[in-house]
Amino acid sequence: MVPLRQEEARSVRTGPESCYASRDLMLAPAKTPSRPPPASFHITLEVSDEDIDMVGHASNIAYVRWIQDAAVAHSEAVGFGIDAYRELGAVFVVRRHEIDYLRPVLRGDRLEVRTWIDSAFAAKSRRATEISRIAEDGSAVLVARAMTTWGFVDVAAGRPTRIPMTVRRAFLGDEAEPTPSEPPPDALTET
C-alpha cells in the first residue's frame, strides 16, 4: 500500500473508485521493462462487465488474462500456435508475473495490450507487456506494466528444455542468439 500525500488524501472519492485518490494517480513501478521494440505485438480490447470486480474497476485477474491473451496471440502470429508446440513436444508455461498497476481501468475503457520479448535464455524468456487506455482522440495513457517469466518445458518429461532456435528466431529475429549468462535449465525447477 502506498500512502497518499495530504493533498491526494483530500481528493479521495467514495464509490467504485474509492481506493484511488484520482483516476490518473500514478504509482511508481517496482521494475520498468525495456521500451517496446518496433517489432512488438499488440491486441486491443474493451473492458467488459466480467472484468469488473466488487470495487468497480478491472480485477487483477482480468489483467493477468489480458497479459496471457496478448502472449498467446503474439505466439500464434509468429507461427507458434498450440499445434506447433505439440509438434515440438514442448510449451511455454508461466513461472512468474510481476504487474505494476498504475491507473484504474473501468467498464467500457478501450485498451491496447502491447507485448514483446525482453530477454531470452536457454530455457526461459522474459516477456514485457504494457497496457494502455486509448482515448477517443487516439491518445494513450499507460495503466499497467508487467514482466512475465516463461519457462520452456518438455511436455513428456515435465522438465525445462532449451528453446529451439526456430522458436527464438520467430520471436526475436536476428537477435535470437543465446545469452551466455543463462543459468542451467535445472535452475527453473528450484523453488
C-alpha positions in Angstrom: 0.0 0.0 0.0 1.4 3.4 -1.0 0.5 6.2 1.5 -1.3 9.2 -0.1 0.2 12.7 0.2 -2.1 15.1 2.2 -3.4 16.8 -1.0 -4.2 13.4 -2.6 -6.0 12.2 0.6 -8.4 15.2 0.3 -9.4 14.1 -3.2 -10.2 10.5 -2.3 -13.7 9.6 -3.5 -16.2 7.2 -2.3 -17.9 4.6 -4.6 -16.3 2.4 -7.3 -13.0 4.3 -7.4 -12.6 4.9 -3.6 -9.3 3.0 -3.5 -7.8 5.7 -5.7 -7.0 9.3 -4.9 -7.6 10.1 -8.6 -8.3 8.1 -11.7 -4.9 9.1 -13.0 -2.8 8.8 -9.9 0.4 7.1 -11.0 2.2 4.8 -8.6 5.9 4.2 -9.2 6.5 0.8 -10.8 8.8 -1.6 -9.0 10.6 -2.5 -12.2 10.5 -0.9 -15.6 10.6 -3.2 -18.6 12.5 -2.2 -21.7 10.7 0.1 -24.1 8.8 -1.7 -26.8 10.8 -2.5 -29.9 9.5 -1.7 -33.3 8.5 -5.4 -33.8 6.3 -5.5 -30.6 2.9 -7.1 -30.9 -0.4 -5.7 -29.7 -4.1 -6.5 -29.3 -7.0 -4.2 -28.5 -9.9 -4.9 -26.3 -12.8 -3.3 -24.4 -13.2 -3.8 -20.7 -16.4 -5.8 -20.2 -18.7 -6.4 -17.2 -17.0 -9.7 -16.5 -13.6 -7.8 -16.0 -15.0 -5.6 -13.2 -14.5 -6.5 -9.5 -16.6 -5.6 -6.5 -14.8 -2.2 -6.2 -16.0 -1.2 -9.6 -12.7 -1.3 -11.6 -10.9 -4.0 -13.6 -9.9 -7.0 -11.4 -6.3 -8.1 -11.1 -7.4 -11.4 -12.6 -8.5 -9.6 -15.8 -5.1 -8.0 -16.1 -3.4 -11.4 -15.9 -5.8 -12.8 -18.5 -5.1 -9.8 -20.9 -1.4 -10.3 -20.5 -1.7 -14.0 -21.3 -4.1 -13.4 -24.2 -1.6 -11.0 -25.8 1.2 -13.5 -25.3 -0.8 -16.3 -26.9 -1.9 -14.1 -29.8 1.7 -13.0 -30.4 2.9 -16.6 -30.4 0.1 -17.5 -32.9 1.0 -14.5 -35.1 4.6 -15.7 -35.4 3.5 -19.2 -36.3 3.6 -20.9 -33.0 0.1 -21.8 -32.0 -0.8 -24.9 -29.9 -0.4 -27.3 -32.8 3.2 -26.1 -33.5 4.1 -26.5 -29.8 2.5 -30.0 -29.7 4.8 -30.9 -32.7 7.8 -29.7 -30.8 6.7 -31.6 -27.7 7.3 -28.5 -25.5 5.4 -25.4 -24.4 5.9 -22.2 -22.6 4.5 -22.0 -19.1 4.3 -19.0 -16.8 6.8 -19.1 -14.0 6.2 -15.6 -12.6 4.1 -12.5 -13.2 5.1 -9.0 -11.9 2.5 -6.4 -12.5 2.6 -2.7 -11.7 -0.9 -1.2 -11.6 -0.5 2.4 -12.5 -4.1 3.7 -13.0 -7.5 2.2 -12.7 -9.4 0.7 -15.7 -13.2 0.9 -15.8 -16.0 -0.8 -17.7 -16.1 0.3 -21.3 -12.5 1.5 -21.4 -10.7 0.6 -24.7 -7.3 -0.9 -24.1 -4.2 -1.7 -26.1 -2.1 -4.6 -24.7 1.4 -4.4 -26.2 3.9 -7.2 -25.6 7.5 -8.1 -26.7 10.3 -10.5 -25.6 12.5 -8.5 -23.3 15.2 -11.2 -22.9 15.6 -14.9 -23.7 17.8 -17.5 -22.1 18.4 -21.2 -22.8 15.1 -22.5 -21.3 13.2 -19.4 -20.3 12.3 -15.9 -21.5 11.1 -12.7 -20.0 8.1 -11.0 -21.8 7.3 -7.4 -21.2 3.8 -6.1 -21.5 2.3 -2.6 -21.4 -1.4 -1.9 -21.1 -2.7 1.5 -22.2 -6.1 3.1 -22.1 -7.0 4.6 -25.5 -9.0 7.8 -25.5 -11.5 8.7 -28.3 -8.9 11.1 -29.8 -6.4 8.2 -30.1 -4.1 9.3 -27.3 -2.9 6.6 -24.9 -2.3 6.6 -21.1 -0.2 3.8 -19.6 -2.3 1.9 -17.0 -0.1 -1.1 -16.2 3.3 -2.6 -16.8 4.1 -6.3 -16.5 7.1 -8.6 -16.8 6.4 -12.3 -17.1 8.9 -15.1 -16.9 8.1 -18.0 -19.1 9.8 -21.4 -18.8 10.0 -23.7 -21.8 9.0 -27.2 -20.7 9.3 -30.6 -22.3 5.7 -31.9 -22.1 6.6 -35.6 -21.8 9.3 -35.1 -19.1 7.7 -32.2 -17.4 11.1 -30.6 -17.2 12.7 -27.4 -18.6 14.3 -27.8 -22.0 16.2 -25.5 -24.3 14.2 -23.2 -26.5 14.8 -24.3 -30.1 16.4 -21.7 -32.4 13.3 -21.8 -34.7 11.2 -20.5 -31.8 13.8 -17.9 -30.9 14.1 -16.6 -34.4 10.3 -16.4 -34.7 10.1 -14.0 -31.8 13.5 -12.3 -31.9 14.6 -12.4 -35.5 18.3 -11.6 -35.8 18.7 -11.1 -32.0 18.0 -14.8 -31.4 21.4 -15.7 -30.1 21.6 -17.5 -26.7 22.6 -15.4 -23.7 25.9 -16.7 -22.2 24.9 -15.8 -18.6 21.9 -18.2 -18.7 21.6 -20.4 -15.6 21.3 -24.1 -16.3 17.8 -25.3 -17.1 17.6 -27.2 -13.8 17.6 -23.8 -12.1 14.0 -23.4 -13.3 12.8 -26.3 -11.1 14.1 -24.8 -7.9 11.6 -23.0 -5.6 
